[in-house]
Amino acid sequence: MTHAGSLPERYGRWALVAGASSGLGAATAMAAGARGFDVVLLARRPDRLEESAARVREAHGVQTSCIRADLADPDIERIVAEGVAGLDLGVLIYNAAAEPEGRFLDIPLEEHRENIAVNCWTPTVLCHRFGREMVERGRGAIVLVSSMAALQGIKMYASYGAAKAYELILGEGLWDELRDHGVDAMSYVVGATATENYQGASGAEAYGEAPSLRQQRILSPSTPTEVAERIFERLDGGPRQYSHDLDEAIALESGSLPRIDVVQAMGAVTSGLKRFQKVG
Ligand SMILES: NC(=O)c1ccc[n+]([C@@H]2O[C@H](COP(=O)([O-])OP(=O)(O)OC[C@H]3O[C@@H](n4cnc5c(N)ncnc54)[C@H](OP(=O)(O)O)[C@@H]3O)[C@@H](O)[C@H]2O)c1
């Protein structure tokens, strides 16, 4: 169903969420359905994908379609284009991420390659493909989900942060190139969000008695629903949006600090994460 004066009417009837079987992507598919979008959900795990789609249908009475695909697949443009053929695709939300973690030199090169494929190349391919179609139609919206990790070097996630920076800057550039064509683009900088893989800090004591703003954020993550809702509240809000006011405050504060301090502050966050307790 298309709601009068609704986002589907403005942008197009279907929203594609890449990386929609769990976490923020599943919540984003739900938030899209809540606004009356029919939703295409894409991910690798077929059972989780179908469960996620069923929840959207049951909650909001919209149509769903699933594309089972690996976003690192070199044939991804054809796969996705076939999956959405004939649909009025109004919104593309690129949410999936590969996340190699550990010291850069210890991670096999193949994982770094996959990081570039999923976090850089495929968003480029899909923005190119569907951005052209949106410009032809004179309407549409593109969201690239980035991360606070994109704002500075980050130890233990060095190539992930670098790849998320690519998405961040690509989305901002697209905002300026497409806005005169009726197409909204934005980069969405996501901070700590309690998805199922989120492990957070090793404990409240991980950051001592006076945690920095960044550390406070890790200790109080957003819910996936809060972060997903904000995507749609800010679809036409400008080139860069943040998932939480505290994330924006951290980013602004960082802009005036020496890079040594900024990179080390992020490293201090990483060191307190459950999975790296022993690494330091
Ligand atoms: N959670 C946080 O604290 C946080 C913080 C900053 C930024 N972010 C960003 O938020 C986004 C979502 O994160 P999340 O925490 O929700 O992650 P998540 O729970 O791991 O979910 C990732 C989603 O992407 C899909 N996916 C991953 N690799 C894929 C591939 N190669 N092909 C197809 N689908 C793939 C996964 O599905 P399958 O496994 O079924 O394929 C899943 O649906 C990411 O862009 C991440 O960088 C999250």
The ligand as a Tripos MOL2 file, in Angstrom:
@<TRIPOS>MOLECULE
LIG
   48    52     1     0     0
SMALL
NO_CHARGES

@<TRIPOS>ATOM
      1 N1         26.4910   -2.3340   15.9760 N.am      1 LIG1
      2 C1         27.3050   -1.2980   16.1420 C.2       1 LIG1
      3 O1         27.6620   -0.9410   17.2850 O.2       1 LIG1
      4 C2         27.7730   -0.5060   14.9520 C.ar      1 LIG1
      5 C3         28.6170    0.5910   15.1890 C.ar      1 LIG1
      6 C4         29.0510    1.3230   14.1040 C.ar      1 LIG1
      7 C5         28.6370    1.0180   12.8240 C.ar      1 LIG1
      8 N2         27.8280   -0.0520   12.6210 N.ar      1 LIG1
      9 C6         27.4350   -0.3390   11.2330 C.3       1 LIG1
     10 O2         26.0670   -0.6830   11.1860 O.3       1 LIG1
     11 C7         25.8510   -1.6340   10.1470 C.3       1 LIG1
     12 C8         25.1090   -2.8410   10.7040 C.3       1 LIG1
     13 O3         25.8260   -3.3770   11.7750 O.3       1 LIG1
     14 P1         25.1970   -4.5060   12.7290 P.3       1 LIG1
     15 O4         25.8110   -4.3300   14.0610 O.co2     1 LIG1
     16 O5         23.7240   -4.5090   12.6020 O.co2     1 LIG1
     17 O6         25.8030   -5.8090   12.0520 O.3       1 LIG1
     18 P2         25.2610   -7.3210   12.0430 P.3       1 LIG1
     19 O7         24.3370   -7.5450   13.1960 O.co2     1 LIG1
     20 O8         26.4850   -8.1680   11.9010 O.co2     1 LIG1
     21 O9         24.4100   -7.3900   10.7110 O.3       1 LIG1
     22 C9         25.0300   -7.2590    9.4620 C.3       1 LIG1
     23 C10        24.0270   -7.5680    8.3660 C.3       1 LIG1
     24 O10        24.7170   -7.5270    7.1230 O.3       1 LIG1
     25 C11        24.6270   -8.7920    6.4840 C.3       1 LIG1
     26 N3         25.8700   -9.0740    5.7880 N.ar      1 LIG1
     27 C12        27.1190   -9.0350    6.2970 C.ar      1 LIG1
     28 N4         28.0090   -9.4020    5.3580 N.ar      1 LIG1
     29 C13        27.2970   -9.6670    4.2320 C.ar      1 LIG1
     30 C14        27.6490  -10.1090    2.9330 C.ar      1 LIG1
     31 N5         28.9040  -10.3530    2.5860 N.pl3     1 LIG1
     32 N6         26.6550  -10.2880    2.0300 N.ar      1 LIG1
     33 C15        25.3770  -10.0680    2.3720 C.ar      1 LIG1
     34 N7         24.9790   -9.6360    3.5770 N.ar      1 LIG1
     35 C16        25.9360   -9.4430    4.4970 C.ar      1 LIG1
     36 C17        24.3210   -9.7860    7.6040 C.3       1 LIG1
     37 O11        23.5750  -10.8800    7.1120 O.3       1 LIG1
     38 P3         24.1320  -12.3440    6.7300 P.3       1 LIG1
     39 O12        25.1770  -12.6910    7.7560 O.co2     1 LIG1
     40 O13        22.8960  -13.1800    6.7950 O.co2     1 LIG1
     41 O14        24.6630  -12.1970    5.3510 O.co2     1 LIG1
     42 C18        23.4260   -8.9460    8.5140 C.3       1 LIG1
     43 O15        22.1170   -8.9380    8.0140 O.3       1 LIG1
     44 C19        27.2330   -1.9540    9.5570 C.3       1 LIG1
     45 O16        27.4250   -1.1820    8.4110 O.3       1 LIG1
     46 C20        28.1890   -1.5220   10.6440 C.3       1 LIG1
     47 O17        29.4310   -1.1280   10.1100 O.3       1 LIG1
     48 C21        27.3800   -0.8180   13.6510 C.ar      1 LIG1
@<TRIPOS>BOND
     1     1     2 1
     2     2     3 2
     3     2     4 1
     4     4     5 ar
     5     4    48 ar
     6     5     6 ar
     7     6     7 ar
     8     7     8 ar
     9     8     9 1
    10     8    48 ar
    11     9    10 1
    12     9    46 1
    13    10    11 1
    14    11    12 1
    15    11    44 1
    16    12    13 1
    17    13    14 1
    18    14    15 2
    19    14    16 1
    20    14    17 1
    21    17    18 1
    22    18    19 2
    23    18    20 1
    24    18    21 1
    25    21    22 1
    26    22    23 1
    27    23    24 1
    28    23    42 1
    29    24    25 1
    30    25    26 1
    31    25    36 1
    32    26    27 ar
    33    26    35 ar
    34    27    28 ar
    35    28    29 ar
    36    29    30 ar
    37    29    35 ar
    38    30    31 1
    39    30    32 ar
    40    32    33 ar
    41    33    34 ar
    42    34    35 ar
    43    36    37 1
    44    36    42 1
    45    37    38 1
    46    38    39 2
    47    38    40 1
    48    38    41 1
    49    42    43 1
    50    44    45 1
    51    44    46 1
    52    46    47 1
@<TRIPOS>SUBSTRUCTURE
     1 LIG1         1 GROUP 0 **** ****
